[in-house]
Amino acid sequence: MMNLSTVIAYGCRYCAPQLKQLLNYTTFLCLPHHLHLQRRSPSFTFYSSFNNLKLPNFNLLLTGNSLFFRMERFRTGSGINKNKQMVEHLQRYGVISSKKVAEVMETIDRALFVPDGTLAYVDSPMAIGYNATISAPHMHAMCLQLLEENLQPGMHALDVGSGTGYLTACFAIMVGPRGRAIGVEHIPELVASSIKNIEKSAAAPLLKEGSLSVHAGDGRQGWPDCAPCDAIHVGAAAAEIPQPLLDQLKPGGRMVIPVGDIFQDLKVVDKNLDGSISIRNETSVRYVPLTSRDAQLRGY
C-alpha cells in the first residue's frame, strides 16, 4: 500500500466509495472538510492523523484528483463563508494569479452549484450524486488559468463532464454573448439540475440567449455543433486523448485533459496553426476513467 504521506489529492470530479470514506474521516477529525497540508522540509505531508490511517486499495482511493507535491499549506477554514473571500484566499496562496479568472470566479457564486447544506466555499471536492463530485475551487482556478487565452470574448468552449455546470458557467462569462460555451454531461439528471443552477447565476442571461447550453451526451465524442473549439476541458481520465476531441479543437486552440490509467497526468494539448499537436504535462493527477454513463452509475 502506498504511504499516504507521499501525496495529496485535490480537485476530484468523481468520488469512489473509498474517497468518500476518507472525506468522511477528515470531517470526523474536525478538519474543515478537505485534506490539509503541513509543511515539512524537504517534502510536504499529510497531517500526522493520516500517517497511520489504514485504507483499502489506494489505487481506487484517489479517483478524479489532482496530486500536488509542491504546494504551500493550503487550508480553508469554516470562517470563509462568502464567494469573494474564497477567491481572495486562492489569490493569497498564489493559486489565482489572473485578474480575469478572479473576476469570473467572483461573478459565478459557487454556492449556487453545490448541494444545499454544504460548505460551499471550502476548498474541497463535494459529492453531487450519481458517483460524481464538483471539483475543489483551486482546481477550477487552475483549469481556467490554463485556458484563459482560449476563453476570450467570441470564442467557443466545450466542457466535457460538466457536472453541476459551474465551470461551464465560468466559460460562458469569459467568452461572452458573442461566444459559445457548451457543457456535455452523460447523466441526464445532472444536466437538468445544472441548468437550474445556471438559471440562478450571473450566467442566466447567456443561457436564455443561447450562447450557453448544457446537453446530455457522450463527451468522448465531443459536440460537433460547438466545433471548432478554442477551448476544451475534460473532467475524467482518458486512456488516450479521444480523436473526436482533437478533431474538434481549432488550430490555435487548447484542451486540458487528464490522461492515463494507474499513473495519470493533466495534459495541456495545443493544436498549432499548421494543425500539428503539442502536448505537455501540467501536473500529476488521479481521475476515474472517461467512461460510459452505465459504468459510472455502477461505480466504474
C-alpha positions as CSV (number, residue, x, y, z in Angstrom):
1,M,0.0,0.0,0.0
2,M,1.3,3.5,-0.9
3,N,2.3,5.7,2.0
4,L,-0.3,8.5,2.3
5,S,2.5,10.9,3.4
6,T,3.9,10.9,-0.2
7,V,0.9,12.6,-2.0
8,I,-2.0,14.9,-1.5
9,A,-5.2,14.7,-3.5
10,Y,-7.5,17.6,-4.5
11,G,-10.0,18.6,-7.1
12,C,-11.9,15.5,-7.8
13,R,-14.8,15.3,-10.2
14,Y,-15.8,11.6,-9.4
15,C,-15.8,10.2,-6.0
16,A,-15.2,6.5,-5.4
17,P,-16.5,4.9,-2.2
18,Q,-13.1,4.8,-0.6
19,L,-12.5,8.5,-1.3
20,K,-15.9,9.2,0.3
21,Q,-14.7,7.3,3.4
22,L,-11.6,9.4,3.5
23,L,-13.6,12.7,3.2
24,N,-15.9,11.5,5.9
25,Y,-12.9,10.6,8.1
26,T,-11.5,14.1,7.7
27,T,-14.8,15.5,8.8
28,F,-14.7,13.2,11.8
29,L,-11.3,14.6,12.7
30,C,-12.9,18.1,12.7
31,L,-10.8,19.2,9.7
32,P,-12.7,21.7,7.5
33,H,-14.0,19.1,5.0
34,H,-10.8,18.9,3.0
35,L,-7.3,17.4,3.3
36,H,-4.9,19.9,5.0
37,L,-1.3,20.1,4.2
38,Q,1.6,20.6,6.7
39,R,5.0,21.7,5.5
40,R,7.9,19.6,6.3
41,S,11.3,20.0,4.7
42,P,12.1,18.7,2.2
43,S,8.6,17.5,1.4
44,F,5.0,18.1,2.3
45,T,3.0,15.5,4.1
46,F,-0.5,14.9,5.4
47,Y,-1.3,15.9,9.0
48,S,0.0,13.2,11.2
49,S,-3.5,12.0,11.8
50,F,-3.3,10.3,8.4
51,N,0.1,8.8,8.7
52,N,-1.3,5.7,10.5
53,L,-4.6,5.6,8.7
54,K,-5.3,2.2,7.2
55,L,-7.2,2.5,3.9
56,P,-8.1,-0.2,1.4
57,N,-6.7,-0.2,-2.2
58,F,-5.1,3.1,-2.5
59,N,-5.3,2.9,-6.3
60,L,-9.1,3.1,-6.0
61,L,-9.0,5.8,-3.3
62,L,-7.7,8.8,-5.3
63,T,-10.2,8.9,-8.1
64,G,-10.5,12.1,-10.0
65,N,-8.0,14.1,-8.0
66,S,-5.1,16.4,-8.8
67,L,-2.0,15.5,-6.9
68,F,0.0,18.4,-5.6
69,F,3.6,17.7,-4.5
70,R,4.9,21.2,-4.1
71,M,2.2,23.3,-2.6
72,E,2.1,25.7,0.4
73,R,-0.1,24.7,3.3
74,F,-3.5,25.1,1.8
75,R,-6.2,25.5,4.4
76,T,-9.7,26.9,4.0
77,G,-11.5,27.1,7.4
78,S,-15.1,27.5,8.1
79,G,-14.5,31.2,8.5
80,I,-14.7,31.6,4.7
81,N,-18.4,32.0,4.1
82,K,-18.5,34.3,1.1
83,N,-17.6,33.7,-2.5
84,K,-15.3,36.8,-2.6
85,Q,-13.4,35.5,0.4
86,M,-12.9,32.2,-1.3
87,V,-11.4,33.9,-4.3
88,E,-9.2,36.2,-2.2
89,H,-7.9,33.1,-0.3
90,L,-6.9,31.5,-3.6
91,Q,-5.2,34.7,-4.6
92,R,-3.4,35.0,-1.3
93,Y,-1.9,31.5,-1.7
94,G,-0.9,32.1,-5.3
95,V,-3.4,29.7,-6.9
96,I,-5.1,32.5,-8.8
97,S,-2.7,35.0,-10.4
98,S,-5.0,36.1,-13.2
99,K,-7.2,39.2,-12.6
100,K,-9.7,37.9,-15.2
101,V,-10.0,34.5,-13.6
102,A,-10.5,36.1,-10.2
103,E,-13.3,38.3,-11.6
104,V,-15.0,35.4,-13.2
105,M,-14.9,33.3,-10.1
106,E,-16.3,36.2,-8.1
107,T,-19.1,36.6,-10.6
108,I,-20.2,32.9,-10.6
109,D,-21.1,32.1,-7.0
110,R,-20.0,28.6,-6.2
111,A,-22.8,28.3,-3.6
112,L,-25.3,28.0,-6.4
113,F,-23.6,24.9,-7.8
114,V,-23.1,22.8,-4.6
115,P,-25.7,20.7,-2.7
116,D,-27.8,22.6,-0.1
117,G,-26.3,22.5,3.4
118,T,-22.7,22.1,2.3
119,L,-19.9,24.5,3.0
120,A,-19.8,26.0,-0.5
121,Y,-16.5,27.9,-0.1
122,V,-14.3,25.3,1.4
123,D,-11.5,24.2,-0.9
124,S,-12.7,20.7,-1.3
125,P,-14.5,18.5,-3.8
126,M,-18.1,17.7,-2.9
127,A,-20.4,14.9,-3.8
128,I,-23.2,15.8,-6.1
129,G,-24.8,12.4,-6.6
130,Y,-24.5,9.7,-9.3
131,N,-20.9,8.9,-8.1
132,A,-19.8,12.4,-9.2
133,T,-18.5,15.5,-7.4
134,I,-17.9,19.1,-8.0
135,S,-14.2,19.8,-8.1
136,A,-12.4,21.9,-5.5
137,P,-12.2,25.7,-6.1
138,H,-8.4,25.6,-6.7
139,M,-8.8,23.0,-9.4
140,H,-11.4,25.2,-11.2
141,A,-9.0,28.1,-10.9
142,M,-6.1,26.1,-12.4
143,C,-8.1,25.0,-15.4
144,L,-9.5,28.5,-16.0
145,Q,-6.0,29.9,-16.0
146,L,-4.6,27.2,-18.3
147,L,-7.4,28.0,-20.8
148,E,-7.7,31.8,-20.3
149,E,-6.1,32.8,-23.6
150,N,-8.6,30.5,-25.3
151,L,-11.6,31.9,-23.5
152,Q,-11.6,35.3,-25.0
153,P,-14.8,37.1,-26.0
154,G,-16.3,35.4,-29.1
155,M,-14.5,32.1,-28.7
156,H,-16.0,28.6,-28.4
157,A,-15.5,26.5,-25.3
158,L,-16.6,22.9,-24.6
159,D,-16.8,21.4,-21.1
160,V,-16.8,17.6,-21.2
161,G,-18.3,16.2,-18.0
162,S,-20.0,19.4,-16.9
163,G,-21.5,18.1,-13.7
164,T,-23.2,20.9,-11.8
165,G,-22.5,23.4,-14.5
166,Y,-20.1,25.6,-12.5
167,L,-17.1,25.6,-14.9
168,T,-19.4,25.8,-18.0
169,A,-20.9,29.0,-16.5
170,C,-17.5,30.4,-15.9
171,F,-16.6,29.7,-19.5
172,A,-19.7,31.4,-20.7
173,I,-18.9,34.6,-18.7
174,M,-15.4,34.6,-20.3
175,V,-16.4,34.1,-23.9
176,G,-19.5,36.4,-23.5
177,P,-22.6,36.6,-25.6
178,R,-20.7,36.5,-28.9
179,G,-19.1,33.3,-28.0
180,R,-20.4,29.8,-27.2
181,A,-20.0,27.7,-24.0
182,I,-21.3,24.2,-24.2
183,G,-21.4,21.6,-21.4
184,V,-21.8,17.9,-22.2
185,E,-22.7,15.5,-19.3
186,H,-23.8,11.9,-19.7
187,I,-26.0,11.9,-16.6
188,P,-29.3,13.4,-17.7
189,E,-30.3,14.2,-14.1
190,L,-27.2,16.3,-13.7
191,V,-27.9,18.1,-16.9
192,A,-31.3,19.1,-15.6
193,S,-30.0,20.2,-12.3
194,S,-27.1,22.1,-13.8
195,I,-29.4,24.1,-16.0
196,K,-31.4,25.1,-12.8
197,N,-28.1,26.1,-11.1
198,I,-27.1,28.3,-14.1
199,E,-30.6,29.9,-14.2
200,K,-29.9,31.2,-10.6
201,S,-26.4,32.5,-11.5
202,A,-25.0,35.5,-13.3
203,A,-24.7,33.4,-16.4
204,A,-28.5,33.1,-16.7
205,P,-28.9,35.7,-19.4
206,L,-26.4,33.8,-21.6
207,L,-28.3,30.6,-21.1
208,K,-31.5,32.4,-22.1
209,E,-29.9,33.9,-25.2
210,G,-28.4,30.6,-26.2
211,S,-24.7,31.3,-26.1
212,L,-24.6,28.9,-23.1
213,S,-26.1,25.5,-23.2
214,V,-25.8,22.1,-21.5
215,H,-26.6,18.8,-23.2
216,A,-26.8,15.1,-22.3
217,G,-24.4,13.1,-24.3
218,D,-21.2,11.1,-24.5
219,G,-18.5,13.7,-24.1
220,R,-15.9,11.3,-25.6
221,Q,-17.4,12.2,-28.9
222,G,-17.2,15.9,-28.2
223,W,-20.0,18.1,-29.5
224,P,-19.8,18.8,-33.3
225,D,-22.1,21.8,-33.1
226,C,-19.6,23.6,-30.9
227,A,-16.7,22.9,-33.3
228,P,-14.2,24.2,-34.0
229,C,-13.5,24.8,-30.3
230,D,-11.0,27.3,-29.0
231,A,-11.0,25.6,-25.6
232,I,-11.9,22.1,-24.4
233,H,-11.9,20.9,-20.8
234,V,-12.3,17.3,-19.9
235,G,-13.1,16.2,-16.3
236,A,-12.2,12.4,-16.4
237,A,-9.1,10.5,-17.4
238,A,-8.9,9.0,-20.9
239,A,-6.6,6.1,-21.7
240,E,-5.6,8.2,-24.7
241,I,-6.8,11.6,-26.0
242,P,-10.1,10.9,-27.9
243,Q,-9.6,11.6,-31.6
244,P,-13.0,13.4,-31.9
245,L,-11.9,16.0,-29.4
246,L,-8.6,16.5,-31.3
247,D,-10.6,16.8,-34.5
248,Q,-12.9,19.4,-32.9
249,L,-10.1,21.5,-31.5
250,K,-9.5,24.6,-33.6
251,P,-5.9,25.4,-34.8
252,G,-4.6,27.7,-32.1
253,G,-6.9,26.0,-29.6
254,R,-6.1,24.3,-26.3
255,M,-7.5,21.3,-24.5
256,V,-6.9,20.4,-20.8
257,I,-7.5,16.7,-20.2
258,P,-6.3,14.0,-17.7
259,V,-4.7,11.0,-19.4
260,G,-3.5,7.7,-18.2
261,D,-4.5,4.6,-16.2
262,I,-2.8,4.0,-12.9
263,F,-0.4,6.9,-13.5
264,Q,-2.0,9.9,-14.9
265,D,-1.1,13.4,-15.9
266,L,-3.1,16.5,-16.6
267,K,-2.2,17.2,-20.2
268,V,-2.2,20.6,-21.9
269,V,-2.9,19.9,-25.6
270,D,-2.3,22.7,-28.1
271,K,-3.2,22.5,-31.7
272,N,-0.8,24.6,-33.7
273,L,-1.8,26.8,-36.6
274,D,-0.5,24.2,-39.0
275,G,-2.7,21.5,-37.4
276,S,0.1,19.7,-35.6
277,I,-0.3,18.8,-31.9
278,S,1.9,19.8,-29.0
279,I,1.4,18.2,-25.6
280,R,2.9,18.9,-22.2
281,N,2.2,17.7,-18.7
282,E,0.9,20.2,-16.2
283,T,0.7,18.1,-13.0
284,S,0.2,14.5,-11.9
285,V,-3.5,13.5,-11.3
286,R,-5.7,10.7,-10.4
287,Y,-9.1,10.6,-12.1
288,V,-11.6,7.9,-12.8
289,P,-11.8,6.7,-16.4
290,L,-13.6,8.7,-19.1
291,T,-16.3,6.1,-19.4
292,S,-20.0,5.4,-20.1
293,R,-22.9,6.5,-18.1
294,D,-23.7,2.9,-17.1
295,A,-20.2,2.2,-15.9
296,Q,-20.2,5.4,-13.8
297,L,-23.5,4.5,-12.2
298,R,-22.2,1.0,-11.4
299,G,-19.3,2.6,-9.7
300,Y,-16.8,2.1,-12.6
